[in-house]
Amino acid sequence: MYATLCEYTILKAQKADVEETNLGNCRLVRKGERESMNPIPLGIYRHYKGNQYEVVGFAKHSETLEDMVVYKALYGEGGTWVRPLSMWENPIETDSKAVKRFEYVGEHDGSDRQHDLREALRAINSTISKCEKAQLKLAEGTPQHTLTKRRLEAFYIATALIEKELGEEGTIL
């Protein structure tokens, strides 16, 4: 429940474009003048297993008042998460050596948008392939055939729009 409240608070604060909010037990500090108050820099971090995350703010646990890091996954379906700051900063033992759990990569530069578009394109192309195979098994004129045909048309349009967007961003497909 705490994570949900915190996620709601952050989304509400981001929509209002506020510099700082203390709604509920979640505190979000935006980049800018108050950045020096942040226990760690906002931005992109690489987990020791390889995935990347964006730190978007900080919160306090409602029961223990422990400092928490609020972050978003930059892969898969994403999602907003919280983790105790102490876990974020403490090193981990792997293969008999200590490594940082999260390594700071830098500020958010918007490059995850292209990644998200490529992931969406991959998922849509996979779905198109499955729909095309399913359509061959459906009798023409049936509601199932018509629905599959319309879905394919929508997927073809979505693919063209995503490819156009990627092309306009200077990305070679």
C-alpha positions as CSV (number, residue, x, y, z in Angstrom):
1,M,0.0,0.0,0.0
2,Y,2.8,2.4,0.8
3,A,4.4,2.0,-2.7
4,T,1.0,2.7,-4.3
5,L,0.5,5.9,-2.2
6,C,4.0,7.0,-3.1
7,E,3.6,6.3,-6.8
8,Y,0.3,8.2,-6.8
9,T,1.9,11.1,-5.0
10,I,4.8,11.3,-7.5
11,L,2.5,11.1,-10.5
12,K,0.3,13.8,-9.0
13,A,3.3,16.0,-8.3
14,Q,4.8,15.5,-11.8
15,K,1.5,16.5,-13.4
16,A,1.3,19.6,-11.3
17,D,5.0,20.3,-12.2
18,V,5.8,21.2,-8.6
19,E,9.3,21.6,-7.3
20,E,8.7,19.6,-4.1
21,T,5.7,17.8,-2.6
22,N,4.9,16.3,0.8
23,L,1.6,14.6,0.0
24,G,1.0,11.6,2.2
25,N,4.3,10.2,3.3
26,C,6.0,10.5,0.0
27,R,8.4,13.3,-0.7
28,L,9.5,14.1,-4.3
29,V,12.3,16.5,-4.9
30,R,12.7,17.6,-8.5
31,K,16.0,18.6,-10.2
32,G,17.0,22.2,-9.8
33,E,17.7,24.4,-6.8
34,R,16.8,21.7,-4.2
35,E,18.9,19.0,-5.8
36,S,21.6,19.4,-3.1
37,M,19.1,18.0,-0.6
38,N,19.0,14.7,-2.5
39,P,20.9,11.9,-0.7
40,I,22.0,10.6,-4.1
41,P,21.9,12.2,-7.6
42,L,18.7,11.9,-9.6
43,G,19.3,10.2,-12.9
44,I,20.0,6.9,-14.5
45,Y,21.6,4.0,-12.6
46,R,22.8,0.6,-13.8
47,H,22.0,-2.4,-11.5
48,Y,24.9,-4.8,-11.0
49,K,23.0,-7.3,-13.1
50,G,22.8,-4.9,-16.0
51,N,19.3,-3.4,-16.1
52,Q,18.9,0.4,-16.0
53,Y,16.7,2.5,-13.7
54,E,15.9,6.1,-13.3
55,V,15.8,7.6,-9.8
56,V,12.9,10.0,-9.8
57,G,12.7,11.0,-6.1
58,F,12.9,10.1,-2.5
59,A,10.4,9.2,0.2
60,K,10.1,8.2,3.9
61,H,8.7,4.9,5.0
62,S,5.4,5.6,6.7
63,E,6.1,3.4,9.8
64,T,9.9,3.5,10.2
65,L,10.7,6.9,8.6
66,E,13.5,5.1,6.8
67,D,14.8,7.0,3.7
68,M,13.6,5.4,0.5
69,V,14.7,5.8,-3.1
70,V,11.8,6.1,-5.7
71,Y,12.8,4.8,-9.1
72,K,11.5,3.6,-12.4
73,A,12.6,0.6,-14.4
74,L,13.8,1.5,-17.9
75,Y,13.1,-1.9,-19.4
76,G,10.2,-4.2,-19.9
77,E,6.9,-2.8,-18.6
78,G,8.7,-0.3,-16.4
79,G,7.0,0.4,-13.2
80,T,7.7,2.6,-10.3
81,W,9.4,1.1,-7.2
82,V,10.8,2.1,-3.8
83,R,13.8,0.7,-2.1
84,P,15.5,1.6,1.2
85,L,18.3,4.1,0.6
86,S,20.6,1.9,2.7
87,M,20.0,-1.0,0.3
88,W,20.6,1.3,-2.7
89,E,24.0,2.4,-1.4
90,N,25.3,-0.7,0.2
91,P,27.7,-2.9,-1.9
92,I,26.9,-6.5,-2.7
93,E,29.2,-9.6,-2.6
94,T,29.4,-11.3,-6.1
95,D,32.0,-13.8,-7.0
96,S,34.0,-13.0,-3.9
97,K,34.2,-9.3,-4.6
98,A,32.1,-6.3,-3.5
99,V,30.3,-4.3,-6.2
100,K,27.9,-1.4,-6.0
101,R,24.3,-2.5,-6.3
102,F,23.5,0.5,-8.4
103,E,26.1,2.5,-10.4
104,Y,25.3,6.1,-11.3
105,V,25.4,6.4,-15.1
106,G,24.3,10.0,-15.6
107,E,21.4,12.4,-16.0
108,H,18.3,11.3,-17.9
109,D,18.7,12.2,-21.5
110,G,15.4,10.9,-23.0
111,S,17.1,8.0,-24.8
112,D,14.8,5.5,-23.2
113,R,12.0,6.8,-25.5
114,Q,13.7,5.3,-28.5
115,H,14.2,2.1,-26.5
116,D,10.5,2.1,-25.6
117,L,9.5,2.6,-29.2
118,R,11.7,-0.2,-30.4
119,E,10.3,-2.5,-27.7
120,A,6.7,-1.6,-28.8
121,L,7.6,-2.2,-32.4
122,R,9.1,-5.6,-31.5
123,A,5.9,-6.6,-29.6
124,I,3.6,-5.4,-32.3
125,N,5.5,-7.2,-35.0
126,S,5.3,-10.4,-32.9
127,T,1.6,-9.9,-32.5
128,I,1.1,-9.2,-36.2
129,S,2.9,-12.5,-37.0
130,K,0.6,-14.4,-34.7
131,C,-2.6,-12.7,-36.0
132,E,-1.6,-13.4,-39.6
133,K,-1.2,-17.1,-38.8
134,A,-4.5,-17.2,-36.9
135,Q,-6.3,-15.4,-39.7
136,L,-5.4,-18.2,-42.1
137,K,-7.3,-20.6,-40.0
138,L,-10.5,-18.5,-39.7
139,A,-13.3,-18.7,-42.2
140,E,-13.7,-15.5,-44.2
141,G,-16.8,-13.6,-43.3
142,T,-17.0,-14.8,-39.7
143,P,-16.9,-12.3,-36.9
144,Q,-13.5,-13.7,-35.8
145,H,-12.0,-13.2,-39.2
146,T,-13.3,-9.7,-39.5
147,L,-12.1,-8.8,-36.0
148,T,-8.6,-10.2,-36.7
149,K,-8.5,-8.4,-40.1
150,R,-9.3,-5.0,-38.3
151,R,-6.8,-5.7,-35.6
152,L,-4.1,-6.4,-38.2
153,E,-5.0,-3.1,-40.0
154,A,-4.6,-1.2,-36.7
155,F,-1.3,-2.9,-36.0
156,Y,0.0,-2.1,-39.5
157,I,-0.9,1.6,-38.9
158,A,0.8,1.5,-35.4
159,T,3.9,0.0,-36.9
160,A,4.1,2.6,-39.6
161,L,3.7,5.4,-37.1
162,I,6.4,4.0,-34.8
163,E,8.8,3.5,-37.7
164,K,8.1,7.1,-38.8
165,E,8.7,8.4,-35.3
166,L,12.0,6.4,-35.0
167,G,13.1,7.7,-38.4
168,E,12.4,11.3,-37.5
169,E,14.6,10.9,-34.4
170,G,17.5,9.9,-36.6
171,T,17.3,6.3,-35.7
172,I,18.3,3.7,-38.3
173,L,16.0,0.7,-38.1
